[in-house]
Structures are given as C-alpha cells and as structure tokens.
Amino acid sequence: MKVAVLGAGAIGAYVGAALHRAGADVHLVARGPHLAAMRQHGVQVRSPRGDFTARAHATDDPSGIGPVDYVFLGLKANSYAACGPLIEPLLHSSTAVIAAQNGIPWWYFHRHGGPHDGQRVESVDPGGAVSAVLAPRRAIGCVVYAATELEGPGVVRHLEGTRFSIGEPDRSVSDRCLAFSQAMQAGGLKCPVEPELRSDIWIKLLGNISFNPISALSRATMRQMCLHGGTRRVIEIMMTETLAVAGALGCRPDISVERRLAGAERVGDHRTSTLQDLERGKPLELDVLLAAVVELAEITGVPVPTLRTVHAISDLLADRMRSAA
C-alpha cells in the first residue's frame, strides 16, 4: 500500500508514522523546519501509549512521489480548493482521498440519496472549486477522534484518542475502506468502517460548531465555556439547532446535548483549534463548521436563529483577520 500524507502536520504526521510502522510505503508532504526535522530525525511520536520514531520519506515536492493508492489530507478545509498542483501528481485512476476534516465535507450529498442527492454545499465547495480538485468519487470520509499537537519540528505529541472513523459516501463497506482500516489497525490505531459516517460527522460537529466560534470570540477554554452559565446556555441552543438540521436531513446522531457538554467539560482547559489559529494569526476554519450548517438550515427550512447570530459575529472576526493579513 502506497500512501501520501498531504499536509503532514500534527494529525497527518501521526497517521503517517502509524502507517509506516505497519509497513505501508508512506510519503509525508510538509514544509519548513518541520519538514527538515522529519528528514533528519524521522517523525518522533511522544505518546502515553509508548514513544516511537518513524523514518518515512518526507518531501515538499509531490511530483517526486508519483501516484499513490491513498492520499490522506491533513490540510485545513479552507486550503482544499488551492491544493490542485500538490495533489495532481499523486493521483491515478483509482486513488482514494481520505480527508481528515472537521465540519461538513464537500462530498456530503455525493451519493446521499433522497431529494438532495448530488447537491453542492456552496459554503464548503464555492462554485464547485473543491470538487474540481477533489472529485467526490475519490472521497472516503474520515472523522478524527484523536488529539495531537506539534511539540516541536518533527515531534508529535499524542494527547488522547486513537480513533479515525472512515466511511464511503454511499454507505457501502468497500474494499478500499477495509484495506485502509486494516493498515491503520496494524499501526496501532482504531479505524472502524462506518456505513453511517454522517452520524459521526454530526456528533463531532456538535462540539465544533459551538465551542470553536465561541472560543474565538471569548478567548476561553473548553472548561471555561462550560462553567460559565451564559455561554453554556448559548452552546446548548446551538447544539439543539444543529441536531434539528441533521434530523431534517435524515440523520439522527445517538447522543444528547448534555452528554456532549459533559464530555467537553472533562477535556478541561483545552484551547480549540480555532482559538489556536486566532492566536497565531491563521485563517479561521469556520465555513465548514458554521456557515455550512446555516446553509443546510436554509435548504431544509429549519429555523436556527442562534447559529445565524454567532455566524454573523464570528464571520466579521474572520473578515477582519483576512483584512489584517
């Protein structure tokens, strides 16, 4: 199995290291000091489950890798439309693209069935720009439940969780999913093939759609947002509205708002990825988290007044950051 990890940051390098440990032919695409460190020392994984080093091939030039069986996308979703020059050299006729993204994916309605089958979600695929680069037929969905961070160039700190749920848009249990799942498991990760992966997408989105923008607006950690009565109530409403949109699309995730909040509170004083991006002056990945669900609410006729309000304010913040860049 030949795998390219495009965007081998904290999650991408962790997955690449695990697959390399399992015997896959892994190629990590990165840049800067992180790339230099991986070239010299390999990917050094620091984990409560045991430290290890994986000396996979690392490069900033995908054309030197050639076509692969799987591309694992570790890029932010707002980079997908521009990744054509990087991903094209990696593709052959049956290359699968596994996108480890939060939020609503560009392929959401691909082979979905029902009245919205094939519909484009403009917020995440504006004008079809992402689909033009990442054909939906190549997509394997992926919901990441692992938490990692770059402790330094070439050094991945694994904090918790090893689950990477994957699934086909058409809900089939395909050979390509099974093969990738087996390789991930051989590398020490959990990788269940979920026919109803969209339920996993909505379960994780419940947290991302609420905690991420609120954290950016308030500069608060997960625990602080949960313990503050006002923000906790806003988050409860946002989660309830999100579940209503999911239900209107025929998806009823098996989780309650209280259970989701309790899980977030247990995380403690963790800064969301959106807050970390804000602090580093990076673009905020809110379109796939919040704008997309507001768009889906419009499509289905579900009222989401609190989601709309938080979206308007956080979108202004994102615009100001773009203008200042």
N, C-alpha and C positions, 0 to 999 in steps of 0.2 A: 504494500500500500504506500503510495506516494502522496504526501500531504504538504501543502504550503500554508503557512500561517501569515496572513497579510495583516499587518498591524500587531506585531508580537510584543505588546505591552504586558501589563501585569497578568491579565487573563490569558491572552494569546500565548505568551511565553510559557505559562504554567501548563496549558494544554499541550503545547508543542513538546515540552520536556517530558510529560507523561507519555505521549505517543512515541517519542524517541526511546524511552525506557522500555516500551512494549515491543520495540523492534521495527517500527514504521520508519520509512525514509522521509525524514522531516526537514523542511526548509523554512527558516524563520526570516521574515522580511521586516526590517526595522531601520532605524537611522540614528545618527548622533552617537553620543557617549554610550548609550545602551547597546547599540549595535557593536561598537568597538569592544565593549566588555564581554559580550556574548561570543564574539570571535576569539578573544584571547583566553577566556576562562570558562566558556560554556554558560548555560543557564544554571544559576545556583538557586535551588529551591530551599527555603527555610520553612519548615512546617512542624506543627506539633505531632504529625503522623510520621515524622522522620525526614531528615535533610537528605538531599541528593543533588548531583550535578549531571546535567545532560549536555553533551557536546554535539548538538545538532548543527548542521550547516546554517550559517547566518549571513545575510546579504542585504544590500539596499537595491539590488537590480534583479527583478523577477525574470527578466529575459534570459538570465543565465541559469534559471531553474528548469524552464521548459514546462510542458503540460503535466498536470498532476491529476490524481483521482479525486482529491478533495481540496477545496480552499476553505480554510477556517478564517472567517473575517473577524478580526479583533478591532477593527476601526470603529469610530463613532458613527452612528447612523447618518449624521449630517455630512459625512465625508463620502458616502456611497456613490453619489452621482458623479463625483470627480475622480473615482478610482479606476476608470477605464484603462488608462495607459499602464497601470500596475497589474491589473487582473488579466488583461487580454493574453499576455504571453503564457499564462498558467492554464488556459482552458483548452480542452479538446472536446469532442462531440458529446461526451457523457460526464464531464467534470461536474461534480456536485459542489454547491456553495453553501456552507453552514455559517449562518450569520448569528453571532452571539450578541444580539442587541436587546436592549430594553424597549418596552413600548410596543406599539402596533407596527408590524413589519410591512414592507412594501408588497409582499405577496399575500396579504391577509385574505383577499377574496379570490385568489387563484384556486380554481377547482373547489371552491367553497360549497357550491350547490345553492339552491334556493334563488330568491329574487335578486340577490346582489352578486351572484356569481360573475367573476371577471371584472367587477367594478374597481376602479382605481381610487385609492385614498390620496387625494391631492396633497394633503399636508405632509405626507411622507414620500410621495412619488410625484413631485410637481411636474406637470406636463409629460409624465412618463419618463423623466430623466433617469431615474434609478432603474426602472425596468429595462431601459435601453442598454444599460451597462450590465445589469444582473438579471438575466432572463428568469422570470418566475419558475420556469420548468426546471431550472437548476437548483432551486432553493430547497434546503432542508431547514426547518425551523429549529431554533435552539433557545432554551430558557436556562439561564445560568443561575445556580443557587450557591455557587462558591464565592467567597470573598478573598481577594488578593490585593496586594499593593506592591509597587516597586520600592524596595527599601534602599536601593541604590542602583546604578547602572549594572545590568546583568544579574541583579539579585531580586528574586521574587519572594515576598513574604506571604505564605498561605495562612490566612487567618482562621477560616472556618468553612465547612461545607465542601463536598466533592461532587455534587450532583449537577449534571448537564443533561437536561431532558431534551430529546430531539424528536422530530416527527415530520411526516410528509403533509403538505397542504391538502392532499386528497384523502387523508386519514388511513392510507394503506400502511402495512408493515412491510416495507420494501427491503430488497436485498442490500441496497446501498446503505440504508439506515442500520440494518443488522450488522453489517461488516464494520461500520464506523463504531457502533456501540461496543462490539467485541474488542476492538483495538483500544478504545478508551478504558474499558474494564481491565484489560491486560496491563494497562499503565497505572492502575490503582484508583481510577475514578469511577463514579457511578454515572451511567449513561442509559437510562431507560428509554425505550422507543415508545412514545405515547401517541396512539391514534388520535386522541382528542387533545393535541398540544395547545390548541387555542384556549382551553381552560387554564392551562399553566400560564399562558401569556397574560390572561386577565387577573389571575391570582397575584402574580408578581407586579402587574401594573397597578393594582390597588394601592400598593405602597409607593411606587414610583410617582404616580400621578398626583399624589397628595404631599408626601414628605419632601420630594425633591424641589418643587417650586416654593413651598412654604419655607424650606430651609434656606433657599437662596434669598428670599425676601426678609427673613428674620435673622439669618446667620446663626440659627440654632441647631443643636444636635438632635438626634432621634429621641433621646430620653427627655430633653428639654421640651420638645414639641408635644410629647405625650403627657407630660406632667402639668403643662400649662392648660388650664381649663378652656380658655378661648380657642387656642389653636387645636386642641384635641377635638372640640366640637366641630370646627371647620373641617378637619380631616375626616371625621365620621361622616359628615354630609357629603364630602367629595367622594368618599368610598361608596356610599349608598347610591349616589347618582351614577357612578361608574358601573356598579352592578346592574343598574336598571338598563344602561346601554347594552351591556353584554347580554342581558336577558332578551332584549329586543332583537338581538342578532342570533338568538337560539342557543346561547352559551350561558350555562348556569354553574359557575365555579362552586365547588363544595368547600366553602369557607365563609365564616361570619366576619363582620366588621370588627367585633370585639376580639375575636381570635387573632385577626391580623394586627390590631393595635397592640395586643398583649405581646405578640412576637416582636414587634418593633421596639417596644419598651425594654424588652430583655436585651436587645442589642447594646443598649447603653449610650454613652456619649460618642456615638459614631457620626461623622460628618458625611452627608450624602455625596454622591459623585457630582451632583450639580453644584453643591456648595463648594466642593473642592475645585471644580472648574472655574467658578466665580472668583475664588481667591487667587487662582493662577492666571486670571485674565483670559481664559479659554472660552470659546463659544459655548452657549448653554444648549444642551440637547433636550429641548422641551417640545419640539414639534411632534416627535413620535410618542411622547408621553402624554401631552395635554391637548395640543391643537388637534391631533388626530381623533381623540375621543369626542371633542366638541364637534368635529366634522361628522363623526359617526352618529352623534346625537341628532344632528340636523337631518341626516339621511333617514333615520328611524323615527323622527318626531318625538324623541324623549326630551322632556324639559331638564336642563342641567344649569340652573342659574348660578350656583356656587362655582362650578367648574368654569363657566364663562367669565365670572368676575376674577378669579385667580389667574385665568389665562390672560386676560387683558392686562393685568398689572405685571405679571411676570414677562409677558411679551414686550412690554415697554422697557423693562430692565434689560432683556436680551437685545433690543434695538439700540439702547444706549451703549451697551458694551460693544456692539458691532461698530457704532459710530466712533467710539473712542479708540478702536484698534488701529 
